[in-house]
């Protein structure tokens, strides 16, 4: 029997839902500041002063999390780093060594600058201390520089800039109705395995940019909509992948900020928002517009020469379609379904997930226009619901579904883009059992889908142990808070199937670990034989199974969240 409870961000009302789950509307605004006490942590209320915004106002447990996580990140300095590390080092060199007019033209390295101008300005800022740390870091011709100085410097910048995320999640606690539960959610975001894997080992700056997104969502929660829109415009000019979330911002700001409840345009608000957004884009793109370089800049930001799938199939709908094409090819090659035509150029196209055009052997080809049309069609459905309900909870859910739709059906989706789903979905995790189950399945499948990014043995235990600990300390307390026993035979079956699916991940990891060892032994045995093609063909089976298995869970989470959002009336 579930007990009455407070959501960290929501207030409650009920509506019918399968499985006895209840819907709970969210107020449009929540006071930004609140003072809480418990037996362990005390936040002392002080009078606001001129420099009150500088006050850290952190509890002992929050300091402990910050210090412990920082120590772990420092220990990961020598860990594996991907080519993204050299990408960002090269961008430091480009922005430091060349004038602005040559930033988006330089081809000294294959890793050309292909992020929006604000990120280029950000790299320019980071290049200044980099020069004093080691001038070779910003030498444009010093390609693949891997000295300890550049490793320590670049990894340190990730840790420091991620404090933008840390400050945002702290603010979420201060304004929550249930600070204890919000503290768990905030800690889960700051300590998210996705950020550890992608930023602190693989190497990127996602924590910093998602910090800006969370600040924007925090302003939305606090009913500061103009500032929320301004921050999102800033974020778009740091990384254009956040365009996937733009439809939700556009509809929400237009309906809730620029229009009155009766639908009348509010000119002053519309002009304020338009001026704020235009100002951001003028600061970002203005210099390149004046130099006549906007077409060149856009060609760097939006290359369309890549294939449907990334090198490792991102676990989305197209991963399942690609796997189905492989199965159909096997069936046809054995003489079954002889009426099906086989595209010979597609026989080897998707077998190894190589970057480039993905050509199916049996299934009709998928083109960029197809993926765009499907994405827009799904997002239009969600935007219709958002137009009729602009509450904060509705906005965050619609935003999550915008990112989810783009991940599910987008063209050449990177596996790292799953963070566009997992981060905003975390804000809804403790709302009720329906949202928690969706969050749990998406998080387990999404985090595991990032494991192939770290393929070296030294990091295997780190990613597994850290992710398991995160799962235990985050999912268990939220589950205890929101769990409701399923009612009805259908929801019982769904509950059992979801549990079985989650139980399959340890088995998948066991297979992924042991299969390469078995194939290596078999390859050695066949070394003197005339044909080792069977082993070669099976080389990518662990990656394919990982992608397909994670895709099953993420597609189900997408369907689940869509159903909850569209059926409920809150």
C-alpha positions, -999 to 999 in steps of 0.1 A, spaced: 0 0 0 15 33 -10 17 61 16 10 98 11 42 116 1 56 148 -11 72 151 -45 105 170 -46 91 193 -73 54 186 -75 20 189 -58 -6 162 -61 -40 155 -77 -52 122 -92 -64 110 -125 -70 75 -138 -40 56 -153 -33 19 -160 -18 1 -131 -33 23 -105 -8 50 -111 -18 85 -104 -12 118 -122 1 148 -103 1 184 -116 29 208 -109 26 244 -99 38 270 -124 61 286 -99 79 275 -67 97 299 -44 133 298 -52 146 299 -17 136 277 13 153 267 45 153 231 57 166 212 87 171 176 94 191 155 118 223 156 98 223 187 77 214 222 87 211 252 64 212 284 84 190 312 72 208 345 68 197 379 57 204 385 20 232 410 14 248 426 -16 270 395 -22 245 369 -10 246 352 -45 283 343 -38 273 323 -7 278 286 -13 252 277 14 262 240 13 256 213 39 282 189 51 269 160 30 270 182 -1 306 192 6 313 154 11 298 146 -23 318 174 -40 351 164 -24 347 127 -29 336 130 -66 365 154 -73 390 130 -58 376 102 -80 379 125 -111 415 134 -102 423 97 -100 409 92 -135 434 117 -151 456 88 -165 425 69 -178 417 62 -214 409 92 -235 392 92 -269 401 112 -300 378 139 -286 406 148 -263 428 158 -293 398 175 -309 395 199 -280 432 204 -277 432 213 -314 404 238 -309 424 254 -281 452 258 -307 429 271 -334 413 298 -313 446 308 -297 468 309 -328 445 321 -355 424 352 -360 386 349 -357 383 350 -395 401 317 -399 386 296 -371 360 279 -393 383 275 -423 414 259 -407 421 223 -418 456 218 -403 441 189 -383 413 165 -394 395 176 -362 382 209 -375 361 233 -354 325 223 -358 307 237 -327 289 271 -326 307 303 -318 301 305 -281 319 272 -276 347 285 -298 349 316 -276 349 293 -246 379 274 -261 396 308 -267 391 316 -230 406 282 -219 435 287 -243 448 317 -224 459 298 -192 468 268 -213 495 288 -230 511 296 -196 508 260 -184 525 247 -216 528 267 -248 529 235 -268 493 229 -260 482 257 -282 507 251 -310 486 246 -341 510 222 -357 517 201 -326 492 175 -335 483 146 -311 502 162 -283 498 140 -252 522 153 -226 511 151 -189 507 189 -188 479 189 -215 462 159 -199 462 175 -164 451 208 -178 422 197 -200 408 172 -174 410 200 -148 390 223 -170 362 196 -172 361 193 -134 360 231 -129 334 239 -156 312 211 -143 306 232 -112 280 251 -133 260 218 -131 268 215 -94 255 250 -86 222 243 -106 214 210 -88 221 227 -54 196 254 -63 170 228 -72 173 215 -36 168 249 -21 135 254 -39 120 219 -36 89 209 -16 107 177 -5 144 187 -2 154 152 11 142 135 -21 154 163 -44 188 160 -28 189 124 -41 179 135 -76 204 164 -75 232 141 -64 222 116 -91 227 143 -117 260 156 -104 273 120 -100 257 106 -131 277 78 -147 270 93 -181 291 124 -172 318 102 -156 321 81 -187 316 107 -214 334 137 -198 359 125 -173 372 95 -192 362 96 -228 365 135 -227 339 161 -234 323 191 -216 287 178 -213 284 185 -176 291 222 -182 265 225 -210 239 205 -192 245 227 -163 233 256 -184 203 236 -194 194 229 -158 198 266 -149 173 273 -177 149 247 -164 153 260 -129 143 295 -141 113 279 -157 104 263 -124 107 296 -106 85 313 -132 113 334 -146 105 325 -182 123 353 -200 156 343 -183 149 307 -190 145 314 -227 176 336 -227 197 308 -211 185 283 -236 194 306 -265 229 308 -249 230 270 -248 221 267 -284 252 288 -293 274 265 -273 262 232 -289 237 229 -316 225 194 -306 202 212 -282 181 222 -312 164 189 -306 148 205 -275 139 238 -292 103 229 -302 94 225 -265 109 258 -256 93 276 -285 58 263 -278 60 268 -240 74 303 -241 50 314 -268 19 300 -251 27 307 -214 48 339 -217 39 357 -250 1 350 -250 -25 357 -224 -48 329 -211 -73 340 -237 -48 337 -265 -42 374 -270 -6 384 -279 12 404 -252 34 427 -273 58 438 -246 66 403 -235 69 391 -271 94 419 -279 113 413 -247 118 376 -255 126 383 -292 151 410 -283 168 387 -257 171 358 -282 183 381 -311 209 397 -288 224 363 -280 225 352 -316 240 386 -327 268 382 -301 274 347 -313 270 349 -351 274 387 -356 312 387 -363 309 359 -388 279 375 -404 298 407 -409 327 388 -424 304 369 -448 313 336 -433 279 324 -422 275 298 -450 310 283 -441 301 282 -404 268 265 -411 285 239 -433 307 230 -404 278 227 -380 255 207 -402 274 181 -423 250 158 -442 275 134 -456 272 109 -428 252 77 -427 220 67 -408 239 50 -381 270 60 -362 300 37 -360 284 20 -330 247 18 -336 230 42 -311 204 20 -294 173 35 -311 146 25 -336 171 24 -364 194 0 -345 164 -24 -344 156 -18 -381 193 -24 -390 194 -56 -369 161 -67 -386 177 -62 -420 207 -84 -410 183 -111 -399 162 -109 -431 194 -111 -451 204 -143 -434 169 -157 -440 170 -147 -477 205 -161 -482 193 -195 -471 167 -196 -498 137 -186 -478 115 -157 -489 130 -159 -523 107 -132 -535 126 -105 -516 152 -86 -535 186 -82 -520 207 -50 -525 242 -64 -530 258 -30 -519 240 -33 -486 253 -68 -478 284 -54 -460 272 -19 -454 259 -24 -418 279 -54 -407 305 -34 -391 287 -1 -384 312 19 -404 307 56 -407 292 66 -440 261 57 -459 240 29 -443 225 8 -471 200 -19 -462 202 -52 -480 165 -61 -478 146 -33 -461 140 -1 -482 165 26 -477 160 53 -451 169 88 -461 174 120 -440 141 134 -451 123 103 -437 139 106 -403 132 143 -402 95 138 -411 90 111 -385 107 132 -358 86 163 -366 54 142 -367 60 128 -331 71 161 -317 40 179 -332 18 155 -311 37 163 -279 36 201 -287 -1 199 -291 -4 186 -255 21 212 -243 0 240 -259 -30 230 -238 -10 226 -206 20 248 -200 27 238 -164 63 232 -154 58 194 -152 42 194 -187 70 215 -201 98 192 -187 80 161 -199 75 176 -234 111 187 -234 122 151 -225 101 137 -252 115 161 -278 150 148 -270 137 112 -269 120 115 -303 152 129 -318 172 102 -303 148 75 -314 144 86 -351 172 111 -358 198 108 -386 233 97 -375 225 98 -338 255 95 -315 251 72 -285 262 101 -262 230 119 -272 211 97 -247 220 123 -221 195 146 -237 169 122 -224 183 110 -191 191 145 -176 156 161 -179 139 128 -172 158 127 -139 137 157 -128 106 136 -130 119 105 -115 104 109 -80 70 122 -93 52 88 -92 56 52 -100 49 56 -137 77 82 -141 101 63 -119 97 30 -139 103 49 -171 133 66 -155 147 33 -142 145 15 -175 158 44 -195 187 50 -171 199 14 -169 196 9 -207 210 44 -215 240 42 -192 248 7 -203 247 18 -239 276 41 -231 298 13 -220 313 6 -255 328 41 -254 353 27 -229 366 -5 -244 400 -7 -227 404 -33 -199 416 -8 -173 383 11 -173 360 -19 -174 358 -23 -136 355 15 -131 324 19 -154 307 -13 -141 313 -7 -103 305 30 -105 273 25 -125 261 -3 -102 267 18 -71 249 48 -87 220 26 -95 217 12 -60 220 45 -42 197 64 -65 170 39 -76 165 22 -42 154 53 -22 132 66 -50 116 32 -54 109 31 -17 92 65 -20 69 60 -50 64 23 -56 28 11 -61 19 -26 -65 6 -31 -100 -32 -36 -102 -47 -57 -129 -33 -87 -149 -19 -65 -177 2 -43 -154 14 -73 -135 27 -88 -168 43 -55 -177 60 -53 -143 74 -89 -146 87 -83 -181 104 -51 -171 121 -69 -142 132 -97 -165 146 -72 -190 166 -54 -163 179 -88 -150 193 -95 -184 220 -68 -182 244 -88 -160 240 -117 -185 247 -93 -214 278 -80 -196 290 -116 -190 286 -124 -227 303 -91 -238 333 -99 -215 337 -136 -223 329 -137 -260 361 -119 -272 382 -143 -251 365 -173 -267 368 -159 -302 405 -151 -297 411 -187 -287 391 -199 -317 410 -175 -340 443 -190 -327 431 -225 -335 421 -214 -370 452 -194 -377 467 -222 -398 434 -230 -416 424 -216 -449 393 -197 -437 389 -175 -406 360 -156 -420 335 -170 -395 354 -155 -365 359 -122 -384 321 -120 -391 313 -126 -354 338 -99 -342 312 -72 -339 284 -94 -323 289 -80 -287 285 -45 -300 254 -54 -320 238 -72 -291 245 -43 -268 230 -19 -292 199 -40 -298 193 -50 -262 196 -14 -250 174 -3 -279 146 -26 -267 146 -9 -233 149 26 -246 121 22 -272 99 8 -244 108 37 -221 99 61 -250 65 44 -255 59 44 -218 67 81 -213 46 91 -244 16 71 -231 18 87 -196 22 122 -210 -6 120 -236 -32 101 -216 -30 120 -184 -50 152 -181 -26 170 -157 
